[in-house]
Amino acid sequence: MAKPILYDFFATWCGPCRIQGPILEEVGKKFGDSVEIKKVDVDQHMDLAEKYSIRVVPTLIIEKDGSVVQMLEGVTDGRTLENLLRPLVG
C-alpha cells in the first residue's frame, strides 16, 4: 500500500499560499516519511493544474493509491490536515 501524497497547488504571487506553506512544513515534520508532500506551482505546471481542475490557490489534494481522497480549497489548518492524513498512513 502506497503512502498518501499531499499536493500543494500554489502560485508565487498568492498571499494565502504563503500562509499555507509553513503549515505544510509542520505537518510534514509530524508525519515524516509516511506522507509525501509535493508542491506544484500552477504557473509552471498548468498541465497538472488542469488535470486536477484547480481553480483556486492554494488548493490541497490528498491522494492515496492513485485516487483523490480529499480536495481542499483555500488555507487549511494543520489540525484538519492531520485528521485527514492520520487514517491514511500505514
FENDASUL-V272957 format. One record per residue. N is the residue number from 0. RES is the residue in one small letter. NEAR is the number of other C-alpha atoms within 10 Angstrom. Layout:
n=N res=RES near=NEAR
n=N res=RES near=NEAR
This chain:
n=0 res=m near=8
n=1 res=a near=13
n=2 res=k near=16
n=3 res=p near=23
n=4 res=i near=21
n=5 res=l near=23
n=6 res=y near=17
n=7 res=d near=23
n=8 res=f near=25
n=9 res=f near=25
n=10 res=a near=19
n=11 res=t near=10
n=12 res=w near=9
n=13 res=c near=11
n=14 res=g near=12
n=15 res=p near=15
n=16 res=c near=19
n=17 res=r near=15
n=18 res=i near=14
n=19 res=q near=21
n=20 res=g near=15
n=21 res=p near=12
n=22 res=i near=16
n=23 res=l near=20
n=24 res=e near=12
n=25 res=e near=12
n=26 res=v near=18
n=27 res=g near=18
n=28 res=k near=10
n=29 res=k near=12
n=30 res=f near=14
n=31 res=g near=11
n=32 res=d near=10
n=33 res=s near=17
n=34 res=v near=23
n=35 res=e near=16
n=36 res=i near=20
n=37 res=k near=13
n=38 res=k near=15
n=39 res=v near=19
n=40 res=d near=17
n=41 res=v near=21
n=42 res=d near=13
n=43 res=q near=10
n=44 res=h near=11
n=45 res=m near=14
n=46 res=d near=11
n=47 res=l near=14
n=48 res=a near=19
n=49 res=e near=11
n=50 res=k near=8
n=51 res=y near=14
n=52 res=s near=10
n=53 res=i near=19
n=54 res=r near=12
n=55 res=v near=15
n=56 res=v near=21
n=57 res=p near=27
n=58 res=t near=22
n=59 res=l near=27
n=60 res=i near=21
n=61 res=i near=23
n=62 res=e near=20
n=63 res=k near=19
n=64 res=d near=11
n=65 res=g near=10
n=66 res=s near=9
n=67 res=v near=14
n=68 res=v near=15
n=69 res=q near=13
n=70 res=m near=14
n=71 res=l near=15
n=72 res=e near=14
n=73 res=g near=13
n=74 res=v near=17
n=75 res=t near=17
n=76 res=d near=13
n=77 res=g near=17
n=78 res=r near=11
n=79 res=t near=9
n=80 res=l near=17
n=81 res=e near=14
n=82 res=n near=10
n=83 res=l near=14
n=84 res=l near=23
n=85 res=r near=13
n=86 res=p near=8
n=87 res=l near=18
n=88 res=v near=14
n=89 res=g near=10
